[in-house]
């Protein structure tokens, strides 16, 4: 009985540690940290997930890429991490430009003279 209690206490400490790490990962929104916490939680095979683990699952699998990057930018600003702010801003602009590639096509430029007029 004491051995079972000891194992249960150890499992509870491991779960609590994972939950603590998960809260920090949710604040930082660093993908590697989020996935690490989720992998550790899945390795425990605990049947009930904490709200923190549910939040991590939602962030990783249910949040669109551009929304997630916007959230990362806010987290970077809150933490004052200038290097990450610059990297995240560049990533966000790349996503934005990638969505609007057709907008920058030469054929859409209204002042461009038609090829037939040049020939």
C-alpha positions in Angstrom: 0.0 0.0 0.0 2.8 2.4 0.9 4.6 1.6 -2.4 1.4 2.4 -4.3 1.0 5.7 -2.4 4.6 6.5 -3.2 4.1 5.8 -6.9 0.9 7.9 -6.9 2.6 10.8 -5.2 5.5 10.6 -7.7 3.1 10.6 -10.6 1.2 13.5 -9.2 4.5 15.5 -8.8 5.4 14.7 -12.4 2.0 15.8 -13.6 2.2 19.0 -11.6 5.7 19.8 -13.0 4.4 19.2 -16.5 1.5 21.6 -15.8 3.8 24.3 -14.4 6.1 24.0 -17.5 2.9 24.1 -19.6 1.8 27.4 -18.1 5.2 28.9 -18.8 5.1 27.5 -22.4 1.7 29.0 -23.0 3.0 32.4 -21.8 6.1 32.3 -24.1 4.3 30.6 -27.0 7.5 29.0 -28.2 6.6 26.0 -30.3 9.4 23.7 -29.2 8.4 24.3 -25.5 4.7 23.7 -26.2 5.5 20.4 -28.1 7.9 19.3 -25.4 5.3 19.8 -22.7 2.6 18.0 -24.8 5.0 15.1 -25.5 5.7 14.7 -21.7 2.0 14.9 -20.9 1.2 12.2 -23.5 4.0 10.0 -22.1 2.3 9.9 -18.7 -0.8 8.5 -20.3 -2.9 10.2 -17.7 -6.6 9.9 -18.6 -7.6 13.4 -17.6 -5.9 16.4 -19.2 -5.4 19.6 -17.3 -6.8 22.9 -18.7 -3.2 23.9 -19.5 -2.6 20.8 -21.6 -6.0 21.4 -23.4 -4.9 25.0 -24.1 -1.6 23.7 -25.6 -3.4 21.2 -27.8 -5.8 24.0 -29.0 -2.8 26.3 -29.7 -0.9 23.7 -31.7 -3.7 22.1 -33.6 -6.6 24.5 -33.7 -5.1 27.9 -34.1 -4.4 29.2 -37.6 -0.7 29.9 -38.4 -1.2 33.7 -38.8 -3.2 33.9 -35.5 -0.6 31.9 -33.7 2.2 34.1 -35.0 0.3 37.2 -33.9 0.0 35.7 -30.5 3.7 35.0 -30.5 4.4 38.6 -31.4 2.3 39.8 -28.4 4.1 37.4 -26.1 7.5 38.6 -27.4 6.5 42.2 -26.8 5.3 41.4 -23.3 8.6 39.6 -22.5 10.7 42.4 -24.1 12.5 39.9 -26.3 13.7 42.2 -29.2 15.3 39.5 -31.2 12.2 37.4 -31.2 10.0 40.5 -31.9 12.0 41.1 -35.1 11.9 37.4 -36.2 8.2 37.1 -35.5 7.4 40.4 -37.3 9.3 39.1 -40.4 7.5 35.8 -40.2 4.1 37.6 -39.9 4.9 39.8 -43.0 5.9 36.7 -45.0 2.6 35.0 -44.1 0.7 38.2 -45.1 2.5 38.6 -48.4 2.1 34.9 -49.1 -1.7 35.3 -48.8 -1.7 38.2 -51.2 0.6 37.1 -53.9 -2.0 37.7 -56.6 -2.2 41.3 -55.6 1.4 41.9 -56.7 1.1 40.4 -60.2 2.2 42.7 -63.0 -1.0 42.0 -65.0 -3.1 43.5 -62.2 -1.3 46.9 -62.4 -3.8 49.2 -64.1 -1.2 51.6 -65.6 0.6 48.8 -67.4 0.3 49.0 -71.2 -1.1 45.8 -72.8 1.3 43.7 -74.8 -0.8 44.0 -77.9 -0.3 47.8 -77.9 3.5 47.4 -77.8 3.6 45.0 -80.7 
